[in-house]
Amino acid sequence: MIKRLFGATGVQVPVIGQGTWRMGESRSSQKQEIASLRLGIELGLTHIDTAEMYADGGAERIVAQAIKGVPRESLFLVTKVLPSNASATGTVKACEQSLKRLETDHVDVFLVHWWSSHHPIADTMRAMQTLVTRGLTRFVGVSNFSVAQMREAQTALGATRLACNQVLYHLRDRGIESELLPHCGRERVAVVGYTPLNRGGFLRDAVAEIAKRHGRTTRQVTLNFLTRRAPLFTIPKASQPDHVRENAAALDFKLTPDELRAIDEAF
Ligand SMILES: NC(=O)c1ccc[n+]([C@@H]2O[C@H](COP(=O)([O-])OP(=O)(O)OC[C@H]3O[C@@H](n4cnc5c(N)ncnc54)[C@H](OP(=O)(O)O)[C@@H]3O)[C@@H](O)[C@H]2O)c1
């Protein structure tokens, strides 16, 4: 799996990672979810995204099972605090609880899931700094923040750099490309696109034609396009082994400038 620098952290992170939303919700699918994440890790998808919100901590417990015995330093674990919990003390407590569920002593990035209307950003970011000082997270990030909100968070953080903004990014929603993506490029903040496969939403002929030409699937062309340059990363969620294998091989080929343009124009 190709890696690239994750914002200004100095850390190389796999461009394609693994999402976990909807995992840990039902007992009957847990075994398969753990096996899929585990397979993904073996295939190099070691950037794993989860959140306290997902299945009320259940997804974090699934991740804990999947990473058992995997050297911690080979993983890039990301989890998130809910905005309703993002007070100065609540943020720290949320991280401690996530770590317990993840059965690890630190995460790589701790994110605020979206802008909190309950708690001032300065309180949340102060707590984030405490977490960095205590070694409970290596880096601080945000999710679903606008450029203006990112600026406010960065001002509150002072010398600590925002590592990433995790945002919606798929072929039918490329809203981040006008302002947020250029801003993050300039500021060296990683952009982690979520819901890259639009939860299975349909794709246009342009993608199908290109996929056929390369002997690839439409999903692989999609993931390839969505990570076509820095500072983009993507985190598809897959709980079926075949999907994991497909996603892990999505960067084994290169889209030509003409193909990139054709997809660009089709969406
Ligand atoms: N920060 C936020 O606010 C936020 C919001 C939403 C999501 N996220 C994160 O982003 C992750 C990804 O987003 P998402 O789960 O919403 O949607 P997604 O990754 O776009 O789509 C997941 C769906 O696509 C299927 N799939 C995966 N790989 C496939 C393939 N190669 N071929 C066909 N189908 C495939 C999965 O099926 P199977 O599971 O059956 O394999 C699942 O039904 C989440 O899991 C979560 O970690 C973050």
The ligand as an SDF file (V2000), in Angstrom:
LIG
                    3D

 48 52  0  0  0  0  0  0  0  0999 V2000
  -16.1290   11.6580   10.3330 N   0  0  0  0  0  0  0  0  0  0  0  0
  -17.3700   11.3930    9.9900 C   0  0  0  0  0  0  0  0  0  0  0  0
  -18.3140   12.1490   10.2790 O   0  0  0  0  0  0  0  0  0  0  0  0
  -17.6440   10.1300    9.2230 C   0  0  0  0  0  0  0  0  0  0  0  0
  -18.9130    9.9400    8.6290 C   0  0  0  0  0  0  0  0  0  0  0  0
  -19.1270    8.7610    7.9200 C   0  0  0  0  0  0  0  0  0  0  0  0
  -18.1160    7.8280    7.8170 C   0  0  0  0  0  0  0  0  0  0  0  0
  -16.9020    8.0190    8.4370 N   0  0  0  0  0  0  0  0  0  0  0  0
  -15.8300    7.0060    8.3610 C   0  0  0  0  0  0  0  0  0  0  0  0
  -15.5920    6.6790    7.0090 O   0  0  0  0  0  0  0  0  0  0  0  0
  -15.7570    5.2830    6.8120 C   0  0  0  0  0  0  0  0  0  0  0  0
  -16.2220    4.9820    5.4010 C   0  0  0  0  0  0  0  0  0  0  0  0
  -17.4690    5.5880    5.1280 O   0  0  0  0  0  0  0  0  0  0  0  0
  -18.8640    4.7700    5.0770 P   0  0  0  0  0  0  0  0  0  0  0  0
  -18.7600    3.5430    5.9190 O   0  0  0  0  0  0  0  0  0  0  0  0
  -19.8950    5.7740    5.3790 O   0  0  0  0  0  0  0  0  0  0  0  0
  -19.0660    4.4160    3.5560 O   0  0  0  0  0  0  0  0  0  0  0  0
  -18.2100    3.7090    2.3840 P   0  0  0  0  0  0  0  0  0  0  0  0
  -16.8920    3.2650    2.8740 O   0  0  0  0  0  0  0  0  0  0  0  0
  -18.2730    4.6220    1.2280 O   0  0  0  0  0  0  0  0  0  0  0  0
  -19.1380    2.4780    2.0500 O   0  0  0  0  0  0  0  0  0  0  0  0
  -19.2400    1.3470    2.8550 C   0  0  0  0  0  0  0  0  0  0  0  0
  -20.0990    0.3440    2.0910 C   0  0  0  0  0  0  0  0  0  0  0  0
  -19.4370    0.0140    0.8660 O   0  0  0  0  0  0  0  0  0  0  0  0
  -19.2870   -1.3970    0.7840 C   0  0  0  0  0  0  0  0  0  0  0  0
  -17.9970   -1.6870    0.1210 N   0  0  0  0  0  0  0  0  0  0  0  0
  -16.7500   -1.4900    0.6110 C   0  0  0  0  0  0  0  0  0  0  0  0
  -15.8220   -1.8520   -0.2900 N   0  0  0  0  0  0  0  0  0  0  0  0
  -16.5060   -2.2710   -1.3890 C   0  0  0  0  0  0  0  0  0  0  0  0
  -16.1200   -2.7820   -2.6490 C   0  0  0  0  0  0  0  0  0  0  0  0
  -14.8150   -2.9090   -2.9670 N   0  0  0  0  0  0  0  0  0  0  0  0
  -17.0880   -3.1210   -3.5390 N   0  0  0  0  0  0  0  0  0  0  0  0
  -18.4080   -2.9990   -3.2250 C   0  0  0  0  0  0  0  0  0  0  0  0
  -18.8420   -2.5170   -2.0410 N   0  0  0  0  0  0  0  0  0  0  0  0
  -17.8950   -2.1580   -1.1220 C   0  0  0  0  0  0  0  0  0  0  0  0
  -19.3340   -1.9290    2.1990 C   0  0  0  0  0  0  0  0  0  0  0  0
  -19.8130   -3.2470    2.1910 O   0  0  0  0  0  0  0  0  0  0  0  0
  -19.3650   -4.3950    3.2280 P   0  0  0  0  0  0  0  0  0  0  0  0
  -19.2530   -3.7540    4.5730 O   0  0  0  0  0  0  0  0  0  0  0  0
  -20.4450   -5.3840    3.1040 O   0  0  0  0  0  0  0  0  0  0  0  0
  -18.0180   -4.9420    2.7790 O   0  0  0  0  0  0  0  0  0  0  0  0
  -20.2950   -0.9600    2.8510 C   0  0  0  0  0  0  0  0  0  0  0  0
  -21.6210   -1.3560    2.6300 O   0  0  0  0  0  0  0  0  0  0  0  0
  -16.7340    4.9010    7.9210 C   0  0  0  0  0  0  0  0  0  0  0  0
  -16.7950    3.5140    8.1230 O   0  0  0  0  0  0  0  0  0  0  0  0
  -16.2020    5.7020    9.0640 C   0  0  0  0  0  0  0  0  0  0  0  0
  -15.0750    5.0880    9.6560 O   0  0  0  0  0  0  0  0  0  0  0  0
  -16.6610    9.1660    9.1150 C   0  0  0  0  0  0  0  0  0  0  0  0
  1  2  1  0
  2  3  2  0
  2  4  1  0
  4  5  1  0
  4 48  2  0
  5  6  2  0
  6  7  1  0
  7  8  2  0
  8  9  1  0
  8 48  1  0
  9 10  1  0
  9 46  1  0
 10 11  1  0
 11 12  1  0
 11 44  1  0
 12 13  1  0
 13 14  1  0
 14 15  2  0
 14 16  1  0
 14 17  1  0
 17 18  1  0
 18 19  2  0
 18 20  1  0
 18 21  1  0
 21 22  1  0
 22 23  1  0
 23 24  1  0
 23 42  1  0
 24 25  1  0
 25 26  1  0
 25 36  1  0
 26 27  1  0
 26 35  1  0
 27 28  2  0
 28 29  1  0
 29 30  1  0
 29 35  2  0
 30 31  1  0
 30 32  2  0
 32 33  1  0
 33 34  2  0
 34 35  1  0
 36 37  1  0
 36 42  1  0
 37 38  1  0
 38 39  2  0
 38 40  1  0
 38 41  1  0
 42 43  1  0
 44 45  1  0
 44 46  1  0
 46 47  1  0
M  CHG  2   8   1  16  -1
M  END
$$$$
